[in-house]
Amino acid sequence: MIADVNAKANDGTYLSTTRAIEVEHIVKKYGDFTAVDDVSFYVNDGEIFGLLGPNGAGKSTLIRMMTTLIPITAGRALIGGHDVAKDPDAARRMIGVIPQALTSDLDLTVEENLNIYAKLYDVPAKERKRSIDELLGLVDLTKWRDAQTKTLSGGMRRRLEIARGLVHHPKIFFLDEPTTGLDPVSRVAVWEMLGNIKNQRQLTILITTHYMDEADRLCDRIAIVDHGKLVALDAPMALKKSVPGSNVIEAQFENFPGDWEQRLRTLADVTSVQHEGAGMYRVLTGNGSRTTTELVEMAVAAGVAVKSLSVQNTTLDDVFVHYTGRQLRDELQKAYAFVMPQRPGLQP
Amino acid sequence: MNHIMAIVEREMRKFFRSPALMLASMIFPLVQLVILGNAFGGKIRDARVAIVDQDGGTQALKIREAFDSVRANIRTFVPVYYDNEKHAVEDVRNGKLDGAVIIPPQFSRRVYEDNHPQIALVVDNSDNFMSSALESELTDLTNALNQPTVEPRILQQTALSIVELYPYIEYMKYLLPGSLTLAMFVSVMIGGGMLYIDDKARGVHEGYLVTPITKLELVLGLNAAGAIKAVMTGVIICVIGALISGVNTIFNPVTMLGLLVMIVLTSLAFNTMMFLLMVRIEDPLVPRAMFGILNTLLFFPSGAIYPIQAFPPWLRGIAEVDPFSYAVDGFKCLLLKETTLAAVWGDMLFLSIFAAVTLGIAIPLFKRTL
């Protein structure tokens, strides 16, 4: 099911309808495994478009097909009107790409890294210095221009990569999980920087992320991807509205009876109840305050202890649960647990 | 062209910022030159050889005197006198002795009767070099003993007069062409092999692939960068190696030009070969694992440390297609024999064709996508 609205920004205004990216029934197969399964969407000029999903959902595969890095099995992708399979070089000249890994040369200085890429993109020698000066200012690395990249922090290196992707003035900017591995302060700095860059350079941005707050804050529209399929696509607000219930109550109980989940469903305005284990319940409701009051009264009457309780607005995680039946954060925890299972008690 | 130059510039900047890697590619061949050159250059001295005289006659005494003469002069071996043959053989077996000469009972009598007199040499043939040296020395010694006291009127044997074309070449000098070739190979292995795969694994190539650079430009840029690193290594090792081993021919302008051309062609041939081997490899461990295999497979059959003429046919077959063989031969001609360029054009032609063929195969195999 794809809920689609045409290029509606966070503030509710409609954007230009010229399409920077068009993806039509795109498929990627590795042998019998289908990594991307018949995905279609478009991104309008000037839009920030997010691909949200857990690790292994197919986001990076999608971005790699759009940026000519891997061949497409079926379907087609148009970048700035250029078919990436038929005219890859024209597509490449339109785009800037920031891969997931930090790939700038550690032994080279900040300026040298930018200079090499400016040459690879045929930026004329006269323009190169001016362009690099401007970009270094934009990503706040002017005073680090002669520093070797290995001396920079992770956040600074990510900013350098962003500058590198913009060195040839692309129209469309692809960022594959640009804030993964960064501390919260650096993440916010990258978000602000991307907002500024987008406005100054009139860029179209396609970003993949598994951070819900990142997608919520940055993106005009979000496509939720799961198991290689596109399961929902809309503006963040519209996606949240598409989920029944406007509040989420998370409560942990002790000494609760076996039919506690059924009893919770009987509370006023409740649309769904999910038991997450260890006595923790996640209750979606259309009226957070009224359901909370009734829930506490019911717990007291039944002799059930309430260990913790929180009420919040619907998030994109709830949207993900609604469309996939699973929680995005659980999927991420599974992915991390797979990577580092050795030390007992170590939580990601 | 700008794209190729950008790749080369990036590689060169990285190269000069990592002096440890640059030194590593040069130190190994230099250490080999100095250590192997000195270790293998000398002759056997003071080997311990037992003499078990079970005869005690005058002819046995002549043999013992001959052994004492060797000890006093060329010192190939030191005789150690044993009474018991069994003990002597046992000591050869357990490594206390390097060999044993047994003079059997009735030896002198058999000599006088002209009845096939024999002495026995027991050698530890697990060490071929030592056993060959002892066999050779003992053969000379018995031949000398067999000389008749009165010379026949007519000389029945044809004498061989040996004319050496070049002054005596010490082993370290002999090893220099091989060490120079090895230095370029190590440079290519590190600069063109390991770093190439490491860059792939780190995603650096992903950065290249999203730019409008063509497949040919990318391949030529990476190969040119690897070859330039090997040329720099070759020039430095050629000068340092020649100075260490006392080869003065490098100061001849014609030789210098020939060496430069050989270094460039060898670097290109090695780098394109390495690129072909690595073109589809993704795992950074593979080039590290391959280093030892390639070193053995290419360096040792090349004639760098032992003459190809001593190889069995199958090993000669490897040497025939091994670019190392042609590089070593070319450098040997220029450094040790001071030949003109005409003598090495065959080596240069092979290296040029080898580079063109390996590059020609590698280009279609190179993937422009991930």
Chai-1 contact restraints between the chains, C-beta under 6 A:
chainA,res_idxA,chainB,res_idxB,connection_type,confidence,min_distance_angstrom,max_distance_angstrom,comment,restraint_id
A,T67,B,V210,contact,1.0,0.0,6.0,A-B,restraint_1
A,L69,B,L209,contact,1.0,0.0,6.0,A-B,restraint_2
A,L69,B,T369,contact,1.0,0.0,6.0,A-B,restraint_3
A,L69,B,L370,contact,1.0,0.0,6.0,A-B,restraint_4
A,I70,B,T369,contact,1.0,0.0,6.0,A-B,restraint_5
A,I70,B,L370,contact,1.0,0.0,6.0,A-B,restraint_6
A,P71,B,T369,contact,1.0,0.0,6.0,A-B,restraint_7
A,D89,B,P212,contact,1.0,0.0,6.0,A-B,restraint_8
A,R92,B,P212,contact,1.0,0.0,6.0,A-B,restraint_9
A,R93,B,P212,contact,1.0,0.0,6.0,A-B,restraint_10
A,V97,B,V210,contact,1.0,0.0,6.0,A-B,restraint_11
A,P99,B,G203,contact,1.0,0.0,6.0,A-B,restraint_12
A,P99,B,E206,contact,1.0,0.0,6.0,A-B,restraint_13
A,A101,B,G203,contact,1.0,0.0,6.0,A-B,restraint_14
A,T103,B,G203,contact,1.0,0.0,6.0,A-B,restraint_15
A,T103,B,V204,contact,1.0,0.0,6.0,A-B,restraint_16
A,T103,B,G207,contact,1.0,0.0,6.0,A-B,restraint_17
A,D107,B,K14,contact,1.0,0.0,6.0,A-B,restraint_18
A,D107,B,R17,contact,1.0,0.0,6.0,A-B,restraint_19
A,L108,B,R13,contact,1.0,0.0,6.0,A-B,restraint_20
A,I116,B,A6,contact,1.0,0.0,6.0,A-B,restraint_21
A,I116,B,R10,contact,1.0,0.0,6.0,A-B,restraint_22
A,K119,B,N2,contact,1.0,0.0,6.0,A-B,restraint_23
A,K119,B,A6,contact,1.0,0.0,6.0,A-B,restraint_24
A,L120,B,H3,contact,1.0,0.0,6.0,A-B,restraint_25
A,L120,B,A6,contact,1.0,0.0,6.0,A-B,restraint_26
A,L120,B,T211,contact,1.0,0.0,6.0,A-B,restraint_27
A,L120,B,I213,contact,1.0,0.0,6.0,A-B,restraint_28
A,Y121,B,T211,contact,1.0,0.0,6.0,A-B,restraint_29
